[in-house]
Amino acid sequence: MIRFFEDFSLKTYNTFGVEAKSRYFFEFTEMDDLSEFLQGNRSWKEESIFLLGGGSNLLFVNNFDGLIIHPNVPGVQVVRETRNQVWLEVGAGEDWDRFVDYCVKSEYYGLENLSLIPGTVGAAPVQNIGAYGVEVKDFVDTVNGFDLETMSTYSIPAEQCRFAYRNSIFKQELKNRFIVTSVVFRLEKFPEFKLDYGTLKAEVEARGELHPMHVREAVVAIRQAKLPDPAELGNAGSFFKNPVVDSELAEGLKAEFPTMPSYPAEEGKTKLAAGWLIEQCGWKGFREGDAGVHKHQALVLVNYGQTTGKELFLLSEKIKASVAEKFGVELEPEANIL
């Protein structure tokens, strides 16, 4: 199925719920639809291109004067299976949390810690989504898609995706060039639990038997208690990445701020909690007009109703400046700012 529009409102295509328009908008559900569109509309090469998934990690600051391509390919199918593992090919347009729920109910394990993350399956490897000690890169086998530069379809093995913390080749060299159409995941038939992050272990134990469904339920409960539902309050989840700094800097800050949370990262580096840094600067619960910081989680910027993308962006810049001034730490947005 093909949908094509001009001067298209993107308000329902971003979880902040801010108003923005795209000059052109194209949605497809089949690979043949994509090829047909590109071959029949040669002028697309003259346009700025942006690839849009679920819009759950995105802030539109301005209208987009170009072509937005929205892959909405459905489907989940088993493509390979062994005694211990199963490989699932999943369409880029599938809702991520519904897919996780399907996996746990089907007794395919590994993704349960990533429950309730908003967005689509196609966006998951682009962002290398992660939560509660798990990243999606650990379960991606291959990413399938279409390259707008070479006009060809091909698959990229996980080891070539250059996965890093909230990063991948799809946000770098292949940004707005490689259209993810499906992802193949390699999941386990026998669960291996990762419960050493925050209060997750206690939440799971409170539910009795150690089971992946209880892990999913615990993650959902924790996230719902801490994070606002985008359907009720516009937001894009964590707006900033947790900064990774030199361990020497982290040790100095720890001496000055003993309660500061920190986590070991790669050699010589330490990960800090961006939410804690922001909260110490007094931003938690801040509101200016309809742009604000969530009252329960300082890492989350929110739209209380009619704010604009520009107002949210300016608020994020003020937050960055105050953290840099107080701690000497530069925050980097996790949200894609357009």
N, C-alpha and C positions, 0 to 999 in steps of 0.2 A: 504494500500500500504506500502511495506517495501523497504527502500533503505539502503544498507550497503556498506561501503567503508573502505579500509585500506589506511593509509598515506594520509589522506584527508585534503585538504586546507580549512582553516577556514576564509579566507580573506573576503568572501562575507557573513559570518555569524557573523560579528562583525561590528558595525557602526563606529568604529575607522578606519576600513579598513586596519588594520595591518596584515601582513602575519604571520601565525602560522599554524601548522599542528597537527592533532589528529591521534594517532596510529590507532584507530578504530572510525567509525562514523555510528550511526544507527538512522534512521528517520522512524517514523510510523504515520499512519493516523487513525488507528482503534485499539481499545483495544485488539481485537483478535490477531492483528499483534504483539503487544508487548508480549503477553503471549506466542505466537508461537516462537518468537525469543528467549526469555529467557529460555524456556524449551528445545529448540533445540541447544542452544549454552551454555552449562553449564560452559564453561571456563570464561564467563563474570564475575563470582564471584571472579576471581583472579585479575581482573583489577581495577584500579582506575576509579571511575565513576564521570562524570560531566553532570548535566542536563542543556541543553542549550535551551533558548527560542528564542527571536529575536536578542539577542546579542547587545541590545541597551544600556546596563548598565554594560559593560564588557570590561576589558583590558587583552588581552593575552600578558604576559611578555615573556613566553617561549612556546615551543611546548608542547602539552598535551600527555603524555605517558600513555594512557589509553583509555577508551571507553566513547565517548560523545553520550548521548541519546537526541534526538531532537523530542519532541512530537509535531506533526503538525496536530492535530485533528481539523477538521472543523465543522461548523454548529452553528446555532442560532435557538432556539425554545422556545416558551412560554410553561412553565410547570405548571403555576398556575396563576390565575387572580382574583382580587376582584374589587370592584367599585373604590377603591383608589390606588391600587398597582398592579404590575405585576412582576412575577418571570420569568427570562430568563436563560436558561442553554446555555452556550456558550463554544464551543470547544477551547482548549488551544492554538491551532494554528491560531486562528482568529487574524487579525491585530487589535490592540487596537483602533486606531483612526477611522478606518472604522466602528468598532462596536459602538463607541460613536456617529458617524454621523448617523448610522442606528437608534439608540435609539432616538435621537432628532427628526429625521424625522418621527419616528413612534409615537411620543408624549409620550415617556417613559423618565422620567426626573431624574436628580440627578448627572449625569456624565459629564455634559457639561463643567464644570470648568476644567475637566481633558482632554480636547481636545488637539490634536496634540502631546501627549506624545508618543514617539516611542516605539515599542515593541509589544509583543503578549499578548493576554488575560490571558494566563496561567501564565505569569510572573507578572501580576499586583498584585495579593495578596501576592506573594513571597516578593516583594519589598515594599508592601503597598504604591503604588505610590500615589503622592499627588501634588496638585498645587492650588494656588489661594484660600486657605482656606478650601479645600476639600481633604479628603483622601478616597481611594477606600474601606477601611474597613467599612465605613459607609453604603455601599451598597452591600457588600458581604453577601450572606445568607449561602452558603456552598461551600466547595472546594472538588471536587471529584478527586480521583487518585488511583495510585497503589504504594504499599509499597514494595520496593525491599528487605527489611529485612524479612518481614512476608510473602511475595509473595501473597498478598491479595489486593483486591480493597475495598475501603471504603470511606466514606464522612466525612469531618471534619466541624462541624458547626462553624460559624464565631467566636462565643464566646470562642472557643477552639484554635483558630489560633494564639493567643498571639500577636495580632497586636500592634505595637508601631511605633514610628517615623522611617519610611523607614526600618521596620523590621517586622518579623513574625516568627512563629515556623518553617517555611520552610527554613529560613536562619540560624536556630539554630539546635534543636534536629533532625529535619527531612531534614537537608541540604543534597542534593545529594542522598537522600533515598526515598522521597515521590515524585513520578512523577505526577504532576498536569495534568489531562486529560481534565477536564472541570470545569467551575465555574458557580454557580447559583447566579445571582444578583437579588436583590429586589429593584425595581425602582418605582418612583411615577408617577401617572397620572396627578397630579396637581402640578405644579412647586413650589419649595421653593428656592428663590434666595439667594446666598451668594456672595455679591459684594463688601465687605469691605476690599479687599486685593489690595494694590497698586493702580494702575490707572484703575482697571477693571470697576468700576462703571461709570467713565467718558466715557470710551470706549463704554460701552453698551448704555448709554444715547445718545451718538452721533449717534446711529443707530435708534433712535426713540422709538417705542413701546418696553416695557419691555417684552421680550420673550426669552425662552431658546435658540432659534436659534441665536438670537442676542448675547447672552452670549457666545455661541460657536464661533461665528464669531469674537467677541472681543478678546477672549482668543487666537484664532489662529493668529490674527493680532499682538497681543502683543508678542507672542512667536516668530513669524517670524521676528519681528523687532529686537528682543534681541538675538535670538539663531540661530546658523548656521544650515542649512539643511544638515544632514549626507550624503545625496546623492551627495552633492556638496563639502562638507568639512568634513572629517572624525572627529567625536566626539561622546561622550557618554552623552551629556547633562551636567547637573551639576555633576562635578567630586567629589565634597566634600559635606557632609551634613552641614546644618546650625548648628553650635555647640550650645548645651544647657549647660549653665554654672550656677554656684551659683549666685544668684541675688546680693550678696555682691561684687563679682568680677565684675559683669556687671556695678554696680553703680560706682565702682572705675574707670573703663574704661570710663564710660560716663562722669565723671568729667574731665578726662584727654582729652577725644576726644568727645566733645559735639555733633558733627554731626553723631556719630555712631548710626546706626539703631538698635533697639532692640524690642523684642516682648515678652509678658508674656507667660510663659510656665507653667509646673506643679508647685505646691507650693514650693516657695523658689528657683525657677529656672527662668532663662531668656534665650530666644533664640536670638542668634546674627546672623547677615548676613555674611556668609562666603565670599561671593563675595566682600563685602565692605572691610573686613579685608585683603583679598588678594590684592585688588586694592591699599590699603594704603601702602602695601609693595612694590609697583612698578611693579607688574607682569602683569598688564593688557596690552595686545598687545605684550608681550614678545615673541621672537622667537629665537630658537637656532637650526639651520638646518631646518628640517621639523617638529620639535616638537615645539608647542607654546601654548600661552594663547590667547583666542579670543579677538579681539580688542574692541568688544562691551560688553563683559560679562566675567569678570575675573574668574568666577566660572567654565568656560568651557575650558578644554584642547582640542587642535585640532591637527590633522595630516594634514600637508600641502601637503603631497604627499607620501613620501617614508620613513617616520620615522618608528622606531620599537617600539614595546610595551615596551621594556626595557628603551628606551630613554624617553618615556612618563612617565614611572614610576619614573625614576630618577628626572625628572622635578617636578613631584608631591611631591617627598620627599623634594626637595629644597624649594618648596612653603610652605609645612608644617613647616619646620624648621624656615623659616623667620617669619611666623605668630606667632609661639610659642615664638620666641625671642622678637618680638615687643610688643605682646599683652598678652603673657602668656596663650594663648588659644591653645589647641591641636585640630587640624582638623582631622576628620575621613573621609576616602573615602566613597562616596556613591556608586561609581563604584565597581563592583566585580573584584578584581585583581587575576588573575590566572597565 
